[in-house]
């Protein structure tokens, strides 16, 4: 009888070790999956916001229609859809980073906006370029700038 108690004790100990190992693996996997899901949500939200903002910037003229840094209510950079106004680009840069963020309603995101020629040369740039950002979402949109094809690039970052 004494021997059966020792075998039962060894079996019980082994089963507890296996059970605790499975629980530990489950907890680790759950934490990893939760973190990845949170990161995915942040990325998806940033992508959605970047697309909506870039669409707004290149499709509307803003409010008022002939806005400047002193009276702007809504930033818009276009004369008509996908046709950028160079004067509004200069005014956009003169607004200042903080006020531009507030007017665009981008909250905690940082931003950088540029206009690039087809060969990649920057002809306009404003905002801050991301440094050590955890999420960077670039959106390129094709536009006309000074009657020539160009790319408007908006980068949102956290």
SULQUIQUI-V758552 format. One record per pair of residues at least 24 apart in sequence whose C-alpha atoms are under 10 Angstrom apart, sorted by the first residue. I is the first residue (numbers start at 1). GAP is how many residues later the second one is. D is the distance in Angstrom with one decimal. If there is no record, write none. Layout:
BEGIN
I/GAP/D, I/GAP/D
END
This chain:
BEGIN
39/95/9.4, 39/96/8.7, 42/92/10.0, 42/93/7.9, 42/116/9.1, 43/91/9.7, 43/92/6.6, 43/93/8.3, 43/94/7.8, 43/114/9.6, 43/115/9.5, 44/93/9.5, 46/60/9.6, 46/63/8.3, 46/89/8.1, 46/90/8.3, 46/91/6.6, 46/92/9.7, 46/109/9.8, 46/110/7.0, 46/111/7.6, 46/112/8.5, 47/88/9.9, 47/89/9.1, 47/90/6.1, 47/91/8.2, 47/92/8.2, 47/108/9.8, 47/109/8.3, 47/110/9.9, 48/89/9.6, 49/56/9.7, 49/57/7.9, 49/60/9.6, 49/88/9.5, 49/107/8.3, 50/56/9.0, 50/59/9.8, 50/61/9.4, 50/87/7.1, 50/88/7.6, 50/89/6.7, 50/90/9.9, 50/104/7.1, 50/105/7.3, 50/106/6.2, 50/107/9.3, 51/86/9.4, 51/87/9.1, 51/88/6.6, 51/89/9.1, 51/90/9.3, 51/103/8.7, 51/104/9.9, 51/105/9.7, 53/51/7.4, 53/52/9.0, 53/53/8.6, 53/86/9.7, 53/101/8.4, 53/103/9.5, 54/59/9.1, 54/84/9.9, 54/85/7.3, 54/86/8.3, 54/87/7.5, 54/98/8.2, 54/99/8.0, 54/100/6.3, 54/101/9.2, 54/102/10.0, 55/26/9.2, 55/27/8.9, 55/84/9.8, 55/86/8.2, 55/99/10.0, 56/25/9.5, 56/48/9.4, 57/24/9.5, 57/25/9.0, 57/27/9.0, 57/47/9.1, 57/56/10.0, 57/95/9.4, 57/97/9.5, 58/24/5.2, 58/25/7.1, 58/26/6.6, 58/27/9.4, 58/83/8.2, 58/84/9.2, 58/85/7.6, 58/86/9.7, 58/94/7.9, 59/24/7.7, 59/25/8.6, 59/84/9.6, 60/24/9.4, 61/24/8.5, 61/27/8.5, 62/26/9.2, 67/24/8.3, 67/25/9.6, 68/24/8.1, 68/26/8.8, 68/27/8.1, 69/24/9.0, 69/25/6.5, 69/26/5.0, 69/27/8.6, 69/30/9.3, 69/31/9.4, 70/24/9.8, 70/25/8.0, 72/28/9.7, 72/31/8.3, 73/30/6.8, 73/31/9.4, 74/26/9.5, 74/29/6.3, 74/30/7.3, 74/31/9.8, 75/25/8.0, 75/28/6.9, 75/29/6.9, 76/28/9.6, 78/65/9.4, 78/66/9.5, 78/67/9.5, 80/64/10.0, 81/62/8.4, 81/63/9.4, 82/59/8.4, 82/60/7.1, 82/61/4.6, 82/62/6.2, 82/63/8.7, 82/67/9.9, 82/68/9.8, 82/69/9.9, 82/70/9.2, 83/59/9.3, 83/60/5.7, 83/61/4.7, 83/62/6.3, 83/63/8.4, 83/64/8.0, 83/65/9.4, 83/66/9.4, 83/67/9.7, 84/31/9.4, 84/59/6.9, 84/60/6.1, 84/61/5.3, 84/62/7.6, 84/63/9.0, 84/66/9.6, 84/68/9.0, 85/59/9.1, 85/60/7.2, 85/61/7.7, 86/38/9.1, 86/59/7.3, 86/60/7.2, 89/24/9.8, 89/25/9.5, 89/26/9.3, 89/35/7.6, 89/36/8.8, 89/37/8.9, 90/34/8.5, 90/35/9.5, 90/36/9.2, 92/33/9.9, 92/34/7.9, 92/35/9.7, 93/31/9.0, 93/32/7.8, 93/33/5.5, 93/34/7.7, 94/32/9.0, 95/31/10.0, 96/30/9.0, 96/31/8.3, 97/29/8.1, 97/30/5.9, 97/31/7.9, 98/29/9.3, 100/27/8.7, 101/26/9.1, 106/50/8.6, 108/48/9.8, 108/49/8.6, 108/50/6.9, 109/24/10.0, 109/26/9.5, 109/27/9.6, 109/46/9.5, 109/47/6.0, 109/48/5.3, 109/49/5.1, 110/26/9.3, 110/45/8.1, 110/46/5.7, 110/47/5.1, 110/48/6.2, 111/25/9.5, 111/26/9.6, 111/27/9.6, 111/43/7.1, 111/44/5.5, 111/45/4.6, 111/46/6.3, 111/47/9.0, 112/26/9.1, 112/41/8.0, 112/42/5.9, 112/43/5.1, 112/44/6.8, 112/45/8.7, 113/25/9.5, 113/26/9.6, 113/27/9.9, 113/39/7.3, 113/40/5.7, 113/41/4.5, 113/42/6.4, 113/43/8.9, 114/26/9.5, 114/37/8.2, 114/38/5.9, 114/39/5.2, 114/40/6.6, 114/41/8.7, 115/25/9.4, 115/26/9.5, 115/27/9.6, 115/28/8.9, 115/29/9.8, 115/30/8.1, 115/35/6.7, 115/36/5.6, 115/37/4.5, 115/38/6.2, 115/39/8.9, 116/24/9.6, 116/26/9.6, 116/27/9.7, 116/29/9.2, 116/33/9.1, 116/34/5.6, 116/35/5.1, 116/36/6.4, 116/37/7.5, 117/26/10.0, 117/27/9.8, 117/28/8.7, 117/31/8.4, 117/32/7.1, 117/33/4.7, 117/34/6.4, 117/35/9.1, 118/24/9.6, 118/30/9.2, 118/31/6.9, 118/32/5.6, 118/33/7.0, 119/31/9.0, 119/32/9.8, 120/30/8.8, 120/31/8.4, 121/29/9.7, 121/30/10.0, 122/28/9.7, 122/29/9.4, 122/30/9.8, 122/31/9.9, 123/27/9.4, 124/28/9.3, 125/27/9.8, 125/28/9.3, 125/29/9.9, 126/28/9.9, 127/27/9.7, 127/28/9.3, 128/27/9.3, 128/28/9.7, 128/29/9.7, 129/26/8.0, 129/27/9.2, 129/28/8.8, 130/25/8.2, 130/26/8.3, 130/27/6.4, 130/28/8.2, 131/26/9.2, 131/27/9.7, 132/25/9.6, 132/26/9.0, 133/24/6.2, 133/25/5.5, 134/24/5.9
END
